[in-house]
Amino acid sequence: MKLIILLFYQLELNLYFCYFVELENTEYLVINCGGIFLKNHLGKILLIIIPIIVAIFTLLPTYNANQLETKRKEYVEKAKNAETPADSLAILDEFAKLYGKDLYSAKSNQLKLGLDLRGGMYVTLEVDVVKLIEETALKTSLDETFNQVLDATRKESADSEEDIVDIFVKNFNTIARAKNKTLIKYFPISDINDNPEERIVEKLRADAEDAINQAQEVIRQRIDQYGVAEPNIQKIGSRRIILELPGVQNRDQMLELLKSTARLEFNLVKNSNAVAKAFYNIDKELARQAKLKKGDISNLATDSSTVVAGDTSKADTTKVVAVTPTDSTKVDSTKADSASVAKADTTDPYAGMSQEDASKAYMADHPFTTHFITEFYQEGGTKRDIVYYVNDQLPDGEYNFTIAKSSIPKVKEILRRPEIAKRLPAGIKFAFDAKPREIKTKDGIDSVYMFYAITSEPLLTGEVLTEAMQSFRPEDNSPVVNMTMNSEGANKWAKITDENKGNRIAIVLDDLIYSAPVVRDRITGGRSEISGMANVEEARLLEIILKAGALKAPVQIIEERIVGPSLGEDSINAGLTASLFGALLVVLYMGLYYKKAGLIADLAVIMNVLLILTTLAALKGTLTLPGIAGIILTIGMAVDANVLIFERIREELALGRSLRSAIDEGYKRAMTAIIDSNITTAFTALILLLLGTGPIKGFATTLLIGIIFTLFTAITITRAVVEIMISNKASEFDFGQPKFVSSTK
């Protein structure tokens, strides 16, 4: 919830304001509206103080983020010097527990710095649409004429930003049609009676659009896995993708990540009791290692229990498990009491303990499985039971594993250990959901993931896919995805689905799971329907992923450059030095020439810069080096407005007007010139903002914001300060004349 204050100014010095409370992204509740006549002393003071308070609260997360980032680096350095990977992760876990939420909150609301200031990697990727067109054409129809069209298209597109499909059609009309050849000869079409050539061109456009969407989604997932903070990934034009990766310095590793081919696999899910038993054995091994490390060798071999589901009364679930999933695919915490739990005949090892002691003992005995929630499905998969690893009985059936985002690194680190890996069932690997599910907890919103044990070798790969399309089921209008395979894939798929009825098959891209549907029946003909998506967006994402596995258009890196941290630091220092030097000259000039009035103008300039940064932070904008240039230009324009006002006041005083009358006339008569000069500059900045790209937009953004606040600070703020200073019926004020000019009353 945020408090938003809107200020409305009139030339008659009336200030109207409204307080808004932000409820959701675009919903606001007006909680108070009122007005202050600025000739009222309190109103003038509030006019000056309120913007400063708002600026402080808005920029405070930026300060906190810098402080916490410094502390994080200290923890990272400690982790690098730790003796074992487990100790390193423990140090990072400690930081996450102490400062993780605060750092995340601060970074989410801080003023963001551009790549030219932070350092990192800039990459431009281009989807090879010409190759896509070539792969889409019928192989049996390709000839020298078609190759000439492709060569001409490739050559022309290299020096043009025009849509490649348009270039291809133009070259085809010039080269191929002169030889009496049509698009129908080269491209498959189901219906030749309804403008077939127009439909072919539309299909090529759709394929090109899908290709860049697929590439963007695959790249986004890879960047997320790499752990880049606040990446900027956006489409430019009809075939290019721009990546800005702050903090990335390992060029070779990043390029290898971007160049690698997307691999789509269909793997069998193996969330069986064998996996759960392996998890319990991991608990025993980790608990044994912990006792040895502490020097406690008693009772290391006396615990003969393996794994069972325990009674919900035997452990404190709110302490054993950090989060409880609440969506339809996971256990609902509000129904936990009604969920049955498989019974065990063995003795409860925590009997007679207090709830707090039982919880501590359970966590010490289960250092692995307390990082996630385990659920057991029974009675045809309609009933879910929470599993606690306290006994040696484990029912046969399917298990689900749900984990909080913060616990994933720890679980991955444990599973990678050699002594742990040998305790896992042969022929399996673990994969996590690609997209988290947001759940509500007592501390706010958390992200949870499902993770799966899947076969190491895929049942099928994405090369057999020929089409994937998001659609709707006619019966209930629910979103589905229809996928089609070639003849080879259709035969394999029929055999796979026949052998795995009732089992789940995971759709995996780059080791991330996008869906794990249940096989209901044998599927023949190579056409399958995947259902169970929560919404249209999820279905559309799955369509993109399925197509990515059979992506025909390769992605090429056409530009890449590294901005080192030293260069970023130099850029920041150079920008700040230029800004401070320019501001200092302005402050000195105004103070020396206009004396007391000049100092008021200096205050307005400082507030102007402060409000520019505040606005950028509030709007989630990014400050770049060109943006700093825009701020420097704004400083000059802000002072120029005050120069016009002060000179006009001096002229009026020289004509013999009273002090108050001269001030009123000075502000009034200078207004036209100030507004004209700022509006014309604002139009220029707006054009640059709408038509420019990259650095030009950064410059235009700060300039446009600066112009708006120039009108506020140079006119309203300075007027309010002057009014306060002459409020005691003063007859003189130093506007920089050679001597004080007394008013004639």
ZAMARGU-4260 file (C-alpha; in steps of 0.2 Angstrom, whole numbers, plus 5000, padded with zeros to 4 digits):
<rodrens>
0) 5000/5000/5000 | 5007/5017/4995 | 5002/5035/4999 | 5002/5046/4984 | 5000/5065/4985
5) 4995/5074/4970 | 4998/5093/4969 | 4989/5105/4958 | 4995/5123/4957 | 4987/5139/4951
10) 4994/5156/4947 | 4983/5164/4960 | 4994/5154/4972 | 4981/5141/4977 | 4988/5124/4980
15) 4975/5109/4979 | 4980/5092/4985 | 4973/5074/4986 | 4979/5059/4996 | 4977/5043/4987
20) 4980/5025/4994 | 4986/5013/4981 | 4975/4997/4983 | 4981/4987/4968 | 4991/4990/4952
25) 4978/5002/4945 | 4965/5005/4959 | 4966/5020/4970 | 4955/5025/4985 | 4954/5044/4988
30) 4955/5047/5006 | 4956/5066/5007 | 4955/5081/4996 | 4957/5099/5001 | 4965/5115/4997
35) 4977/5127/5005 | 4978/5146/5000 | 4996/5149/4998 | 4995/5166/5005 | 4992/5156/5021
40) 5009/5154/5030 | 5006/5136/5034 | 5002/5132/5016 | 5018/5139/5010 | 5028/5129/5022
45) 5019/5113/5017 | 5022/5117/4999 | 5041/5116/5002 | 5041/5102/5015 | 5029/5089/5007
50) 5040/5086/4991 | 5055/5084/5002 | 5047/5071/5013 | 5040/5062/4998 | 5057/5062/4990
55) 5066/5055/5006 | 5054/5041/5007 | 5055/5037/4989 | 5074/5037/4988 | 5076/5028/5005
60) 5075/5011/4997 | 5090/5016/4986 | 5101/5020/5001 | 5095/5004/5010 | 5099/4993/4994
65) 5117/5000/4993 | 5120/4997/5011 | 5113/4979/5010 | 5122/4976/4994 | 5138/4980/5003
70) 5134/4968/5017 | 5129/4955/5004 | 5147/4956/4996 | 5154/4953/5013 | 5144/4937/5016
75) 5149/4932/4998 | 5167/4934/5002 | 5165/4924/5018 | 5157/4910/5008 | 5171/4910/4995
80) 5183/4907/5010 | 5173/4893/5018 | 5180/4876/5019 | 5166/4866/5011 | 5152/4870/4998
85) 5139/4866/5012 | 5148/4879/5024 | 5147/4892/5009 | 5129/4889/5007 | 5125/4890/5025
90) 5134/4907/5026 | 5123/4913/5011 | 5107/4905/5019 | 5111/4916/5035 | 5112/4932/5025
95) 5095/4927/5016 | 5087/4924/5033 | 5093/4940/5041 | 5093/4952/5026 | 5085/4943/5011
100) 5068/4951/5012 | 5074/4968/5016 | 5086/4967/5001 | 5073/4961/4989 | 5061/4975/4995
105) 5074/4988/4993 | 5080/4983/4976 | 5062/4982/4970 | 5060/5000/4974 | 5077/5007/4972
110) 5082/5019/4958 | 5089/5008/4945 | 5106/5011/4936 | 5108/5008/4917 | 5121/4996/4910
115) 5133/5010/4906 | 5133/5014/4925 | 5133/4997/4933 | 5143/4987/4921 | 5138/4971/4913
120) 5135/4964/4896 | 5125/4970/4881 | 5120/4958/4867 | 5110/4959/4851 | 5102/4943/4845
125) 5094/4941/4828 | 5082/4927/4823 | 5087/4920/4806 | 5070/4922/4797 | 5077/4918/4780
130) 5082/4901/4786 | 5065/4899/4794 | 5057/4903/4776 | 5069/4890/4768 | 5064/4877/4781
135) 5046/4880/4779 | 5046/4877/4760 | 5043/4860/4752 | 5060/4851/4751 | 5055/4843/4734
140) 5051/4860/4726 | 5067/4869/4730 | 5076/4875/4715 | 5089/4887/4708 | 5075/4901/4707
145) 5070/4899/4725 | 5088/4900/4731 | 5090/4916/4721 | 5076/4923/4730 | 5083/4918/4747
150) 5100/4925/4743 | 5093/4942/4737 | 5082/4942/4753 | 5097/4938/4764 | 5108/4951/4756
155) 5095/4965/4757 | 5089/4961/4775 | 5107/4963/4781 | 5107/4982/4777 | 5088/4985/4780
160) 5077/4986/4795 | 5062/4981/4784 | 5051/4966/4789 | 5060/4951/4781 | 5044/4943/4775
165) 5040/4959/4765 | 5058/4958/4758 | 5055/4940/4753 | 5038/4943/4745 | 5046/4958/4735
170) 5061/4948/4729 | 5049/4933/4725 | 5038/4944/4714 | 5053/4951/4705 | 5063/4935/4702
175) 5052/4920/4703 | 5036/4928/4695 | 5046/4933/4680 | 5048/4914/4677 | 5030/4911/4680
180) 5032/4903/4697 | 5020/4906/4712 | 5021/4903/4730 | 5009/4888/4729 | 5023/4879/4720
185) 5035/4881/4735 | 5024/4881/4751 | 5011/4868/4757 | 4993/4874/4757 | 4978/4865/4763
190) 4965/4875/4753 | 4969/4882/4736 | 4952/4890/4733 | 4953/4904/4746 | 4967/4916/4741
195) 4980/4903/4744 | 4995/4915/4741 | 4989/4928/4753 | 4987/4914/4766 | 5004/4908/4763
200) 5011/4925/4767 | 5001/4926/4783 | 5007/4909/4788 | 5025/4915/4785 | 5022/4931/4796
205) 5014/4921/4810 | 5029/4909/4809 | 5042/4923/4810 | 5032/4931/4825 | 5032/4914/4834
210) 5050/4911/4831 | 5056/4927/4840 | 5043/4924/4854 | 5050/4907/4856 | 5068/4913/4856
215) 5064/4927/4868 | 5056/4914/4880 | 5070/4902/4879 | 5083/4915/4882 | 5073/4922/4897
220) 5073/4905/4906 | 5091/4903/4903 | 5096/4920/4909 | 5085/4917/4925 | 5094/4901/4928
225) 5111/4910/4926 | 5105/4921/4940 | 5107/4938/4932 | 5098/4952/4943 | 5086/4963/4934
230) 5090/4958/4916 | 5082/4968/4902 | 5076/4957/4888 | 5066/4965/4874 | 5061/4963/4856
235) 5067/4976/4844 | 5059/4977/4827 | 5053/4961/4819 | 5068/4950/4821 | 5080/4956/4835
240) 5081/4954/4854 | 5091/4965/4865 | 5099/4959/4881 | 5106/4970/4895 | 5113/4959/4908
245) 5120/4970/4923 | 5134/4963/4933 | 5139/4949/4920 | 5157/4948/4917 | 5160/4930/4911
250) 5158/4933/4893 | 5162/4916/4886 | 5151/4907/4898 | 5136/4919/4894 | 5139/4917/4875
255) 5139/4898/4877 | 5123/4899/4886 | 5115/4909/4873 | 5121/4899/4858 | 5117/4882/4865
260) 5102/4874/4856 | 5086/4872/4865 | 5082/4854/4869 | 5064/4849/4872 | 5062/4832/4880
265) 5047/4821/4886 | 5052/4812/4901 | 5043/4800/4912 | 5039/4806/4930 | 5045/4794/4943
270) 5039/4802/4960 | 5037/4785/4968 | 5040/4778/4985 | 5058/4773/4980 | 5062/4792/4978
275) 5054/4795/4995 | 5064/4781/5003 | 5080/4789/4995 | 5075/4806/5003 | 5074/4798/5020
280) 5090/4789/5018 | 5098/4806/5014 | 5090/4813/5030 | 5099/4799/5040 | 5116/4802/5031
285) 5115/4821/5034 | 5110/4819/5052 | 5124/4806/5054 | 5137/4818/5047 | 5130/4832/5058
290) 5132/4822/5074 | 5150/4817/5069 | 5154/4835/5066 | 5148/4839/5083 | 5158/4824/5091
295) 5142/4815/5096 | 5144/4797/5092 | 5131/4790/5103 | 5116/4781/5095 | 5122/4783/5077
300) 5116/4766/5072 | 5102/4763/5084 | 5088/4772/5073 | 5082/4757/5062 | 5067/4767/5055
305) 5066/4770/5036 | 5052/4781/5030 | 5033/4782/5033 | 5019/4794/5034 | 5016/4800/5051
310) 5001/4807/5061 | 4999/4826/5059 | 4999/4827/5078 | 5016/4821/5079 | 5025/4836/5073
315) 5022/4855/5072 | 5019/4858/5054 | 5020/4876/5055 | 5038/4874/5061 | 5043/4859/5052
320) 5038/4866/5035 | 5040/4884/5030 | 5027/4886/5017 | 5011/4877/5013 | 5004/4877/4995
325) 4987/4882/4993 | 4983/4881/4974 | 4972/4867/4967 | 4988/4856/4963 | 4994/4856/4981
330) 4988/4854/4998 | 4977/4868/5005 | 4983/4873/5022 | 4965/4877/5027 | 4960/4859/5024
335) 4975/4851/5032 | 4965/4845/5047 | 4953/4836/5035 | 4967/4827/5025 | 4970/4809/5031
340) 4987/4803/5035 | 4993/4785/5032 | 4994/4776/5049 | 5010/4767/5055 | 5011/4754/5068
345) 5028/4759/5073 | 5032/4768/5089 | 5032/4787/5088 | 5050/4793/5091 | 5044/4810/5098
350) 5031/4803/5110 | 5031/4812/5127 | 5040/4828/5120 | 5033/4845/5120 | 5027/4852/5103
355) 5042/4864/5103 | 5055/4850/5107 | 5047/4838/5095 | 5048/4851/5081 | 5067/4854/5085
360) 5071/4835/5086 | 5062/4832/5070 | 5071/4845/5060 | 5088/4839/5067 | 5083/4821/5062
365) 5077/4827/5044 | 5089/4841/5038 | 5084/4837/5020 | 5066/4834/5019 | 5061/4849/5030
370) 5066/4860/5015 | 5051/4855/5006 | 5033/4848/5008 | 5029/4830/5003 | 5012/4824/4998
375) 5005/4806/4995 | 4991/4803/4983 | 4979/4789/4986 | 4962/4783/4981 | 4964/4786/4963
380) 4974/4802/4965 | 4959/4811/4973 | 4966/4812/4991 | 4981/4820/4997 | 4990/4817/5013
385) 5005/4827/5020 | 5020/4815/5023 | 5031/4816/5038 | 5047/4805/5037 | 5046/4798/5055
390) 5042/4779/5053 | 5047/4764/5043 | 5031/4761/5033 | 5029/4770/5016 | 5014/4766/5005
395) 5016/4763/4986 | 5009/4777/4975 | 5013/4794/4968 | 5021/4808/4978 | 5022/4826/4975
400) 5036/4838/4981 | 5034/4856/4984 | 5048/4868/4988 | 5049/4887/4992 | 5060/4897/4980
405) 5073/4901/4994 | 5076/4882/4998 | 5080/4877/4980 | 5099/4881/4981 | 5101/4871/4997
410) 5092/4856/4990 | 5101/4857/4973 | 5118/4858/4983 | 5114/4843/4993 | 5108/4832/4978
415) 5125/4836/4970 | 5135/4829/4984 | 5144/4812/4978 | 5139/4803/4994 | 5121/4809/4992
420) 5120/4805/4973 | 5124/4786/4976 | 5109/4785/4988 | 5096/4790/4974 | 5088/4777/4962
425) 5097/4774/4946 | 5092/4782/4930 | 5083/4797/4937 | 5087/4816/4938 | 5078/4830/4947
430) 5070/4845/4938 | 5060/4860/4944 | 5045/4869/4938 | 5049/4883/4925 | 5036/4895/4933
435) 5032/4897/4951 | 5015/4898/4959 | 5012/4913/4970 | 5004/4909/4987 | 4999/4919/5002
440) 5008/4916/5018 | 5007/4925/5035 | 5022/4935/5029 | 5015/4940/5013 | 5017/4932/4995
445) 5029/4918/4992 | 5034/4908/4977 | 5034/4889/4977 | 5039/4876/4964 | 5035/4858/4961
450) 5050/4847/4958 | 5050/4830/4950 | 5061/4815/4949 | 5061/4811/4930 | 5070/4798/4919
455) 5087/4803/4914 | 5085/4798/4897 | 5070/4806/4887 | 5056/4795/4880 | 5055/4807/4865
460) 5063/4823/4860 | 5056/4839/4852 | 5063/4835/4834 | 5047/4825/4831 | 5035/4839/4834
465) 5028/4848/4818 | 5015/4859/4826 | 5008/4866/4842 | 4993/4877/4844 | 4984/4884/4859
470) 4965/4882/4858 | 4950/4880/4869 | 4940/4864/4874 | 4922/4865/4867 | 4914/4857/4882
475) 4919/4870/4895 | 4930/4883/4885 | 4945/4878/4896 | 4962/4882/4888 | 4971/4867/4880
480) 4986/4865/4868 | 4986/4853/4853 | 5002/4846/4847 | 5006/4836/4831 | 5020/4825/4828
485) 5028/4818/4812 | 5025/4800/4807 | 5041/4794/4816 | 5035/4803/4832 | 5017/4797/4830
490) 5023/4779/4831 | 5034/4781/4846 | 5021/4792/4855 | 5008/4778/4852 | 5019/4765/4860
495) 5024/4777/4874 | 5007/4782/4879 | 5001/4764/4878 | 5014/4758/4891 | 5012/4773/4903
500) 4993/4775/4905 | 4990/4784/4922 | 5007/4790/4923 | 5013/4808/4921 | 5025/4813/4907
505) 5035/4829/4909 | 5038/4842/4895 | 5055/4848/4899 | 5065/4862/4890 | 5083/4866/4896
510) 5080/4855/4912 | 5065/4865/4917 | 5047/4857/4918 | 5033/4867/4909 | 5019/4854/4911
515) 5018/4836/4918 | 5001/4830/4911 | 4994/4812/4915 | 4992/4800/4901 | 4974/4795/4900
520) 4974/4783/4885 | 4984/4777/4870 | 4987/4791/4858 | 4988/4787/4840 | 4990/4797/4824
525) 5003/4809/4832 | 4989/4822/4838 | 4988/4825/4857 | 4978/4837/4868 | 4986/4844/4884
530) 4974/4851/4896 | 4975/4857/4914 | 4982/4874/4911 | 4976/4887/4924 | 4973/4901/4911
535) 4976/4906/4893 | 4993/4914/4896 | 4999/4897/4903 | 4993/4888/4888 | 5001/4901/4876
540) 5018/4899/4885 | 5017/4880/4883 | 5013/4882/4865 | 5029/4893/4863 | 5039/4880/4873
545) 5033/4865/4862 | 5037/4875/4846 | 5054/4880/4853 | 5059/4862/4854 | 5057/4861/4835
550) 5063/4878/4832 | 5068/4880/4813 | 5075/4898/4815 | 5092/4899/4823 | 5097/4914/4833
555) 5113/4923/4829 | 5123/4935/4840 | 5126/4950/4829 | 5133/4962/4843 | 5140/4959/4860
560) 5151/4970/4872 | 5156/4970/4890 | 5155/4985/4900 | 5167/4982/4915 | 5164/4987/4933
565) 5178/4999/4932 | 5171/5007/4916 | 5154/5008/4925 | 5162/5016/4940 | 5172/5028/4929
570) 5156/5033/4920 | 5147/5036/4937 | 5162/5046/4943 | 5163/5056/4927 | 5144/5059/4927
575) 5143/5064/4945 | 5159/5075/4943 | 5151/5084/4928 | 5135/5086/4937 | 5142/5093/4953
580) 5154/5104/4944 | 5140/5112/4933 | 5129/5113/4948 | 5143/5121/4959 | 5146/5135/4945
585) 5127/5138/4944 | 5126/5139/4963 | 5141/5151/4964 | 5135/5162/4950 | 5117/5164/4957
590) 5123/5167/4975 | 5136/5180/4970 | 5125/5189/4957 | 5108/5188/4964 | 5113/5187/4983
595) 5099/5181/4994 | 5087/5178/4979 | 5101/5168/4971 | 5102/5156/4986 | 5083/5153/4985
600) 5085/5149/4966 | 5099/5137/4972 | 5087/5128/4984 | 5075/5126/4970 | 5088/5118/4958
605) 5092/5106/4972 | 5074/5101/4974 | 5072/5100/4956 | 5086/5087/4954 | 5079/5078/4970
610) 5062/5077/4962 | 5069/5070/4945 | 5077/5056/4954 | 5062/5053/4965 | 5051/5052/4950
615) 5063/5040/4941 | 5063/5028/4956 | 5044/5029/4958 | 5041/5025/4940 | 5053/5011/4940
620) 5064/5020/4928 | 5082/5018/4924 | 5096/5032/4926 | 5109/5031/4912 | 5124/5042/4908
625) 5113/5051/4895 | 5100/5053/4908 | 5113/5062/4919 | 5116/5074/4904 | 5098/5077/4904
630) 5098/5082/4922 | 5113/5094/4919 | 5103/5102/4905 | 5088/5104/4917 | 5099/5113/4930
635) 5103/5126/4917 | 5085/5128/4912 | 5079/5129/4930 | 5091/5143/4934 | 5086/5152/4918
640) 5068/5153/4923 | 5073/5161/4939 | 5085/5173/4930 | 5070/5179/4920 | 5060/5182/4936
645) 5073/5191/4946 | 5078/5202/4932 | 5060/5207/4929 | 5058/5210/4948 | 5073/5221/4947
650) 5066/5231/4933 | 5050/5234/4942 | 5059/5239/4958 | 5069/5252/4948 | 5053/5259/4941
655) 5048/5263/4959 | 5036/5249/4963 | 5033/5243/4981 | 5042/5227/4985 | 5027/5216/4985
660) 5020/5224/4969 | 5037/5221/4960 | 5037/5203/4965 | 5019/5200/4959 | 5023/5209/4943
665) 5040/5200/4941 | 5032/5183/4942 | 5017/5187/4932 | 5026/5195/4917 | 5040/5182/4916
670) 5028/5168/4916 | 5025/5169/4897 | 5043/5168/4892 | 5046/5154/4905 | 5032/5143/4899
675) 5036/5146/4880 | 5054/5141/4882 | 5050/5126/4893 | 5036/5120/4882 | 5046/5121/4866
680) 5060/5111/4874 | 5047/5099/4881 | 5040/5095/4864 | 5058/5091/4858 | 5060/5080/4872
685) 5044/5071/4869 | 5048/5068/4851 | 5065/5060/4856 | 5056/5050/4869 | 5043/5043/4857
690) 5054/5040/4842 | 5071/5038/4850 | 5079/5022/4857 | 5092/5017/4870 | 5103/5032/4876
695) 5092/5045/4867 | 5077/5039/4877 | 5087/5040/4894 | 5091/5058/4889 | 5074/5063/4884
700) 5066/5055/4900 | 5076/5065/4912 | 5074/5081/4902 | 5055/5080/4901 | 5053/5076/4919
705) 5065/5090/4923 | 5055/5102/4913 | 5040/5098/4922 | 5048/5101/4939 | 5057/5116/4933
710) 5040/5125/4931 | 5036/5119/4949 | 5052/5123/4958 | 5057/5139/4949 | 5040/5147/4950
715) 5031/5139/4964 | 5045/5135/4977 | 5055/5151/4975 | 5039/5161/4976 | 5034/5152/4992
720) 5051/5155/5000 | 5051/5173/4995 | 5033/5176/5002 | 5039/5168/5018 | 5054/5179/5020
725) 5044/5195/5017 | 5029/5190/5027 | 5033/5202/5041 | 5029/5217/5030 | 5047/5219/5025
730) 5050/5233/5013 | 5067/5227/5006 | 5074/5211/4999 | 5091/5208/4991 | 5089/5203/4972
735) 5107/5207/4968 | 5105/5226/4965 | 5121/5236/4968 | 5112/5242/4983 | 5095/5238/4992
740) 5081/5247/4984 | 5069/5253/4996 | 5050/5253/4992 | 5040/5268/4991 | 5024/5266/5001
</rodrens>
